[in-house]
């Protein structure tokens, strides 16, 4: 095999994990099950999207070009199982060239489902080699998983399609094996472009206020309900969608796809970064004539979702733990909090009061996690701290959201009143008497400064 000469330390790209959720919990996507329109598949993938044209489809945060190549395998350094897998991939790619030339549409390439079927019927493999664990290990060797993909023999990338009105993920396997090294950005770009129509729909999706509970941040940990703040991030949802397509094999993190997905979403102003590892849909503000929101933006929904889930976790886990461990100060503070702030309607669009959240944060900070010296409580502290961090970041964006909303309302208010004045002047030939203060109070403006 042609090995790159580099002294650069190995890097393994990390993505948002589902921890502490087990895999079967993480594999259930939250918000991405929705109908999509049929998209025609074209053999020649092209896009005049200026954002796509700017994207490099290369590994980020690494300096050596080896990460962006697929290398020719050396028969002395791979297992027999991987040799058979690479032969299946090579045979398919030779067939593609014969039938379609050098087209790169991922619909032509061998996918994980096909490999699974071929290996299951192979007479050249033992029962052990056909096992999900053995195949998973071979795929990890193919992509050079444990060295971060520095010298990969093949490439894995998800390709999103529509199947029975739902999103289906195909895991595409690519290994040209024609030259000593093959640049992979063109394959990476082709797979992303083939998924682009579905990706755009995912980015534009809106939650259903009537049917979507804000209590979305809970999974199972040791048989009990557990707060998992990461579940609200679109990264988590996309990872869950892709993870299911790997079964029965082990999930291999698709960092390249997530990088491409986030880059496209951010550059197209459709994703809002709450943190470097937490993004949400950036819905445009849509107002009714009276200044009310036509559709609750994802930002406000996320704020309610995190606030409710954090309070619920404190009530269902931390408070009982405090009773067991006789943490009297915490018990008293939280009981006082519950008396002061009655339980709110789950489906209310009213945002949690800022002072209420500040009190909840203060109560969490007072919980003696360290004193308890318990692994579950350490994990609970991590979940609570992450939830608080996300909520604080969301609140900063909400302040900006309200400023934009008020500017839109004020602009529309001035436009409507100017029209009323013109029409009155034309019809009545007199000056129009208006109570500006009353009109402003009923306009939907939240900024006292603008009203005054």
C-alpha positions as CSV (number, residue, x, y, z in Angstrom):
1,X,0.0,0.0,0.0
2,X,1.2,3.5,-0.7
3,X,1.6,5.0,2.7
4,X,1.8,8.8,3.2
5,X,4.9,10.1,4.9
6,X,3.8,12.2,7.8
7,X,4.7,12.7,11.4
8,X,1.4,14.3,12.2
9,X,-0.2,12.6,15.3
10,X,-3.4,10.6,14.6
11,X,-6.7,12.4,15.0
12,X,-10.0,10.7,15.4
13,X,-12.9,13.1,14.5
14,X,-15.6,13.1,17.2
15,X,-19.3,13.9,16.8
16,X,-22.1,14.4,19.2
17,X,-22.7,11.1,21.0
18,X,-25.9,9.7,22.3
19,X,-24.4,9.1,25.7
20,X,-25.8,8.2,28.2
21,X,-28.5,6.7,25.9
22,X,-27.8,3.1,24.7
23,X,-27.7,2.6,20.9
24,X,-31.3,1.3,20.6
25,X,-32.5,4.5,22.3
26,X,-30.4,6.8,20.2
27,X,-31.6,5.1,17.0
28,X,-35.1,6.6,17.2
29,X,-35.1,10.0,15.4
30,X,-37.3,12.6,17.0
31,X,-38.3,15.2,14.5
32,X,-37.4,13.8,11.1
33,X,-40.3,11.4,10.3
34,X,-42.3,13.4,7.7
35,X,-43.6,13.1,4.2
36,X,-41.5,14.2,1.3
37,X,-42.2,14.7,-2.4
38,X,-40.8,12.3,-4.9
39,X,-37.4,13.3,-6.3
40,X,-36.2,12.1,-9.7
41,X,-32.8,10.5,-9.6
42,X,-30.5,11.7,-12.3
43,X,-27.3,9.9,-13.4
44,X,-25.3,13.1,-13.8
45,X,-25.4,15.1,-10.6
46,X,-25.0,18.8,-11.0
47,X,-25.9,21.8,-9.0
48,X,-25.8,25.6,-9.6
49,X,-26.3,26.2,-5.9
50,X,-23.6,28.8,-5.1
51,X,-23.2,27.4,-1.6
52,X,-22.4,23.9,-3.1
53,X,-19.9,25.5,-5.5
54,X,-18.0,27.1,-2.5
55,X,-17.9,23.9,-0.5
56,X,-14.6,22.0,-0.7
57,X,-15.8,18.6,0.6
58,X,-12.5,17.9,2.3
59,X,-11.6,16.8,5.8
60,X,-11.5,19.8,8.1
61,X,-9.0,20.5,10.9
62,X,-6.3,18.3,9.4
63,X,-3.2,19.5,7.5
64,X,-2.2,16.3,5.6
65,X,-3.8,15.5,2.3
66,X,-3.9,11.7,3.0
67,X,-7.2,12.1,4.8
68,X,-8.8,13.0,1.5
69,X,-7.6,10.0,-0.5
70,X,-8.6,6.4,-0.9
71,X,-5.6,4.1,-1.1
72,X,-5.0,0.9,-3.1
73,X,-5.1,-2.1,-0.7
74,X,-2.1,-4.3,0.0
75,X,-3.1,-8.0,0.2
76,X,-0.6,-8.6,3.0
77,X,-2.1,-6.1,5.3
78,X,-5.8,-6.9,5.3
79,X,-7.9,-9.7,6.6
80,X,-9.5,-12.3,4.2
81,X,-13.0,-10.9,5.0
82,X,-12.0,-7.4,4.1
83,X,-10.3,-8.7,0.9
84,X,-13.7,-10.2,-0.1
85,X,-15.6,-7.0,0.8
86,X,-13.2,-4.9,-1.3
87,X,-13.6,-7.4,-4.2
88,X,-17.4,-7.0,-4.1
89,X,-17.0,-3.2,-4.2
90,X,-14.4,-3.3,-7.0
91,X,-16.6,-5.6,-9.1
92,X,-19.5,-3.3,-8.8
93,X,-17.4,-0.2,-9.7
94,X,-16.1,-2.0,-12.8
95,X,-19.7,-2.8,-13.7
96,X,-20.6,0.9,-13.2
97,X,-17.9,2.0,-15.6
98,X,-19.0,-0.4,-18.3
99,X,-22.7,0.6,-18.0
100,X,-22.5,4.3,-17.2
101,X,-19.0,5.5,-17.7
102,X,-17.4,7.4,-14.9
103,X,-20.7,8.7,-13.4
104,X,-20.6,9.1,-9.7
105,X,-24.2,8.8,-8.6
106,X,-24.3,6.9,-5.3
107,X,-27.4,5.0,-6.4
108,X,-25.1,2.9,-8.6
109,X,-22.7,2.0,-5.8
110,X,-22.7,-1.0,-3.5
111,X,-24.3,-0.2,-0.2
112,X,-24.2,-1.8,3.2
113,X,-27.5,-3.6,2.8
114,X,-26.2,-5.3,-0.4
115,X,-22.9,-6.3,1.2
116,X,-24.8,-7.8,4.1
117,X,-26.8,-10.0,1.7
118,X,-23.8,-11.0,-0.4
119,X,-21.7,-12.0,2.7
120,X,-24.7,-13.9,4.2
121,X,-24.7,-16.2,1.1
122,X,-20.9,-16.4,0.6
123,X,-19.6,-20.0,0.7
124,X,-16.0,-18.8,1.1
125,X,-16.6,-17.4,4.6
126,X,-17.0,-19.1,8.0
127,X,-19.9,-18.5,10.2
128,X,-17.7,-16.2,12.3
129,X,-16.7,-14.1,9.3
130,X,-20.3,-13.6,8.4
131,X,-21.1,-12.3,11.9
132,X,-22.0,-8.6,12.4
133,X,-19.0,-8.2,14.7
134,X,-16.5,-9.5,12.1
135,X,-18.0,-7.5,9.3
136,X,-18.0,-4.4,11.5
137,X,-14.3,-4.9,12.3
138,X,-13.5,-5.3,8.6
139,X,-15.4,-2.1,7.7
140,X,-13.5,-0.2,10.4
141,X,-10.2,-1.5,9.0
142,X,-11.3,-0.4,5.5
143,X,-11.9,3.2,6.6
144,X,-8.8,3.2,8.9
145,X,-11.2,4.0,11.8
146,X,-8.7,3.7,14.7
147,X,-6.2,6.1,13.0
148,X,-8.9,8.7,12.1
149,X,-9.1,7.7,8.4
150,X,-5.6,8.8,7.6
151,X,-4.9,5.8,5.2
152,X,-8.3,4.5,4.2
153,X,-8.8,1.6,1.7
154,X,-12.4,2.5,1.2
155,X,-14.9,5.2,2.0
156,X,-18.4,5.2,3.7
157,X,-20.9,8.0,3.2
158,X,-24.7,8.1,3.7
159,X,-27.0,8.8,0.8
160,X,-30.6,9.9,1.7
161,X,-33.6,8.9,-0.4
162,X,-37.3,8.7,-0.1
163,X,-39.0,5.4,0.6
164,X,-42.7,5.1,1.2
165,X,-43.0,8.8,2.1
166,X,-40.2,8.6,4.7
167,X,-36.5,9.3,4.6
168,X,-34.4,6.2,4.0
169,X,-30.6,6.2,4.5
170,X,-28.4,4.1,2.3
171,X,-24.8,3.6,3.4
172,X,-22.6,3.7,0.3
173,X,-19.3,1.9,0.1
174,X,-16.7,3.2,-2.3
175,X,-13.2,1.8,-3.1
176,X,-12.0,2.4,-6.7
177,X,-8.7,0.3,-6.3
178,X,-7.5,1.5,-9.7
179,X,-4.7,3.8,-8.8
180,X,-2.4,3.9,-5.8
181,X,-4.5,6.7,-4.4
182,X,-7.8,8.2,-5.5
183,X,-9.1,11.6,-4.3
184,X,-12.3,11.2,-2.5
185,X,-13.8,14.7,-2.5
186,X,-15.6,14.0,-5.8
187,X,-17.3,11.0,-4.3
188,X,-18.2,12.8,-1.1
189,X,-19.7,15.7,-3.1
190,X,-21.7,13.3,-5.4
191,X,-23.3,11.6,-2.4
192,X,-24.1,14.9,-0.8
193,X,-25.6,16.3,-4.0
194,X,-27.7,13.2,-4.5
195,X,-29.1,13.8,-1.0
196,X,-29.6,17.5,-1.4
197,X,-33.3,17.6,-2.0
198,X,-33.9,15.6,1.1
199,X,-31.4,17.7,3.1
200,X,-33.3,20.9,2.1
201,X,-36.5,19.4,3.3
202,X,-35.0,18.4,6.6
203,X,-33.6,22.0,7.1
204,X,-37.0,23.5,6.3
205,X,-39.1,21.2,8.4
206,X,-41.2,22.7,11.2
207,X,-42.4,21.0,14.4
208,X,-46.1,20.4,14.7
209,X,-47.3,22.5,17.6
210,X,-50.5,20.5,18.0
211,X,-48.8,17.1,18.1
212,X,-45.3,17.7,19.4
213,X,-44.7,17.6,23.1
214,X,-41.8,19.7,24.4
215,X,-40.8,16.8,26.6
216,X,-38.4,15.4,24.1
217,X,-35.1,15.3,26.0
218,X,-35.5,12.1,27.9
219,X,-34.0,8.6,27.3
220,X,-33.5,5.6,29.4
221,X,-30.5,5.1,31.7
222,X,-30.4,2.2,34.1
223,X,-34.1,1.8,33.8
224,X,-35.0,5.3,34.7
225,X,-35.9,8.4,32.7
226,X,-32.8,10.5,32.1
227,X,-32.1,14.0,30.7
228,X,-30.2,14.0,27.4
229,X,-29.9,17.7,26.3
230,X,-28.1,16.7,23.1
231,X,-31.3,15.1,21.7
232,X,-32.6,18.5,20.7
233,X,-29.7,19.2,18.3
234,X,-30.2,18.5,14.6
235,X,-26.8,16.7,14.7
236,X,-28.2,14.2,17.1
237,X,-31.3,13.7,14.9
238,X,-29.3,13.2,11.8
239,X,-26.9,10.8,13.5
240,X,-29.9,8.8,14.8
241,X,-31.3,8.6,11.3
242,X,-28.0,7.3,9.9
243,X,-27.2,5.0,12.8
244,X,-30.3,2.9,12.0
245,X,-29.0,2.2,8.5
246,X,-25.9,0.5,9.9
247,X,-27.8,-2.3,11.7
248,X,-27.0,-5.1,12.3
249,X,-23.4,-3.8,12.1
250,X,-21.7,-1.4,14.5
251,X,-22.3,2.3,13.7
252,X,-19.2,4.1,12.3
253,X,-19.5,7.8,12.9
254,X,-20.2,9.8,9.7
255,X,-18.3,12.9,10.6
256,X,-17.8,14.0,7.0
257,X,-21.5,13.9,6.3
258,X,-22.3,15.9,9.5
259,X,-19.6,18.5,8.6
260,X,-21.1,18.9,5.1
261,X,-24.7,19.0,6.4
262,X,-23.9,21.7,9.0
263,X,-21.8,23.7,6.5
264,X,-24.6,23.8,4.0
265,X,-27.2,24.6,6.6
266,X,-25.2,27.4,8.2
267,X,-24.1,29.0,4.9
268,X,-27.7,28.9,3.6
269,X,-28.9,30.6,6.8
270,X,-31.1,27.6,7.6
271,X,-29.2,26.5,10.7
272,X,-28.6,28.5,13.9
273,X,-25.5,27.5,15.9
274,X,-26.4,27.4,19.6
275,X,-22.9,26.0,20.2
276,X,-20.2,24.3,18.1
277,X,-22.0,20.9,18.7
278,X,-25.6,22.0,18.9
279,X,-27.5,23.5,15.9
280,X,-31.2,24.0,15.3
281,X,-33.4,25.1,12.4
282,X,-33.2,28.9,11.8
283,X,-36.8,29.6,10.9
284,X,-37.7,33.0,9.4
285,X,-40.0,35.2,11.5
286,X,-43.5,35.1,10.1
287,X,-46.1,37.5,11.6
288,X,-49.8,37.8,11.4
289,X,-51.4,41.3,10.7
290,X,-51.8,41.8,14.5
291,X,-48.1,41.2,15.2
292,X,-48.5,37.7,16.5
293,X,-46.3,34.8,15.3
294,X,-47.8,32.8,12.5
295,X,-45.7,29.8,13.4
296,X,-43.6,29.3,16.5
297,X,-40.0,29.3,15.5
298,X,-37.7,26.4,16.4
299,X,-35.7,28.7,18.7
300,X,-38.7,29.4,21.0
301,X,-39.8,25.7,20.9
302,X,-36.3,24.7,21.9
303,X,-36.3,27.2,24.8
304,X,-39.5,25.8,26.2
305,X,-38.4,22.2,25.6
306,X,-35.1,22.6,27.5
307,X,-36.7,24.6,30.3
308,X,-39.4,22.1,30.9
309,X,-37.1,19.0,30.6
310,X,-34.6,20.4,33.0
311,X,-37.2,21.3,35.6
312,X,-38.8,17.8,35.1
313,X,-35.4,16.1,35.6
314,X,-34.7,18.1,38.8
315,X,-38.1,17.2,40.1
316,X,-38.0,13.5,39.1
317,X,-34.4,12.7,39.9
318,X,-32.5,15.3,41.9
319,X,-35.3,16.0,44.4
320,X,-35.8,12.3,45.3
321,X,-32.0,11.8,45.5
322,X,-31.9,14.8,47.9
323,X,-34.6,13.1,50.1
324,X,-32.6,9.8,50.1
325,X,-29.4,11.6,51.1
326,X,-31.0,14.0,53.5
327,X,-29.9,17.2,51.6
328,X,-32.3,19.4,53.5
329,X,-31.1,22.7,52.1
330,X,-31.7,21.6,48.5
331,X,-35.1,20.1,49.4
332,X,-36.3,23.3,51.0
333,X,-35.2,25.5,48.1
334,X,-36.8,23.3,45.5
335,X,-40.1,22.9,47.5
336,X,-40.2,26.7,47.7
337,X,-39.6,26.9,44.0
338,X,-42.5,24.6,43.3
339,X,-44.8,26.7,45.5
340,X,-43.8,29.9,43.7
341,X,-44.0,28.6,40.2
342,X,-47.0,26.2,39.5
343,X,-46.6,23.6,36.8
344,X,-47.3,25.0,33.3
345,X,-49.2,23.6,30.4
346,X,-46.9,21.5,28.2
347,X,-48.4,22.8,25.0
348,X,-48.6,26.5,26.0
349,X,-46.6,28.8,23.8
350,X,-45.8,31.0,26.7
351,X,-42.1,31.2,27.2
352,X,-40.7,30.3,30.7
353,X,-40.0,33.4,32.8
354,X,-36.4,34.4,32.9
355,X,-36.4,34.9,36.6
356,X,-37.9,31.4,37.0
357,X,-35.1,29.9,35.1
358,X,-32.5,31.9,37.0
359,X,-34.0,30.4,40.3
360,X,-33.9,26.9,38.8
361,X,-30.3,27.3,37.8
362,X,-29.4,28.6,41.3
363,X,-31.1,25.6,42.9
364,X,-29.2,23.2,40.6
365,X,-25.9,24.9,41.5
366,X,-26.7,24.3,45.2
367,X,-27.0,20.5,44.8
368,X,-24.0,18.9,46.5
369,X,-23.0,16.6,43.6
370,X,-19.4,16.3,44.8
371,X,-20.4,15.6,48.4
372,X,-22.5,12.7,47.2
373,X,-19.5,11.0,45.5
374,X,-21.8,8.9,43.3
375,X,-21.3,8.0,39.6
376,X,-25.0,8.6,38.7
377,X,-25.0,12.0,40.3
378,X,-21.8,12.9,38.4
379,X,-23.6,12.0,35.2
380,X,-26.6,14.0,36.4
381,X,-24.4,17.0,37.0
382,X,-23.0,16.7,33.4
383,X,-26.5,16.6,32.0
384,X,-27.7,19.5,34.1
385,X,-24.7,21.7,33.3
386,X,-25.1,21.0,29.6
387,X,-28.8,21.9,29.7
388,X,-28.1,25.1,31.5
389,X,-25.3,26.0,29.0
390,X,-27.7,25.4,26.1
391,X,-30.5,27.4,27.7
392,X,-28.3,30.4,28.4
393,X,-27.1,30.4,24.8
394,X,-30.6,30.0,23.4
395,X,-31.8,33.0,25.6
396,X,-29.1,35.2,24.0
397,X,-30.5,34.3,20.6
398,X,-34.1,35.0,21.8
399,X,-33.1,38.5,22.8
400,X,-31.9,39.1,19.3
401,X,-35.1,37.4,17.9
402,X,-37.3,39.8,19.9
403,X,-35.3,42.8,18.5
404,X,-35.8,41.6,14.9
405,X,-39.5,40.8,15.6
406,X,-40.1,44.3,17.1
407,X,-38.4,46.0,14.1
408,X,-40.6,44.0,11.7
409,X,-43.7,44.9,13.7
410,X,-42.7,48.6,13.9
411,X,-42.0,48.7,10.2
412,X,-45.4,47.1,9.4
413,X,-47.1,49.4,12.0
414,X,-45.7,52.5,10.3
415,X,-46.7,51.2,6.9
416,X,-50.3,50.5,7.9
417,X,-50.8,53.8,9.7
418,X,-49.4,55.7,6.7
419,X,-51.9,54.0,4.5
420,X,-54.7,54.8,6.9
421,X,-53.7,58.4,7.0
422,X,-53.5,58.7,3.2
423,X,-56.9,57.1,2.8
424,X,-58.5,59.3,5.4
425,X,-57.0,62.4,3.9
426,X,-58.3,61.5,0.5
427,X,-61.8,60.6,1.6
428,X,-62.4,63.1,4.5
429,X,-60.2,66.0,3.4
430,X,-59.4,66.5,7.1
431,X,-56.5,65.6,9.5
432,X,-56.9,62.2,11.1
433,X,-57.0,62.0,14.9
434,X,-55.1,59.0,16.2
435,X,-54.3,57.6,19.7
436,X,-50.7,56.5,18.9
437,X,-50.1,55.2,22.4
438,X,-53.1,52.9,22.3
439,X,-52.2,51.7,18.8
440,X,-48.6,50.9,19.9
441,X,-49.8,49.1,23.0
442,X,-51.9,46.8,20.8
443,X,-49.3,46.4,18.1
444,X,-47.5,43.3,19.6
445,X,-44.3,45.3,20.3
446,X,-42.4,43.9,23.3
447,X,-39.8,46.6,23.5
448,X,-40.8,49.3,26.0
449,X,-38.2,51.6,24.4
450,X,-39.8,51.3,21.0
451,X,-43.3,51.9,22.4
452,X,-42.1,54.9,24.3
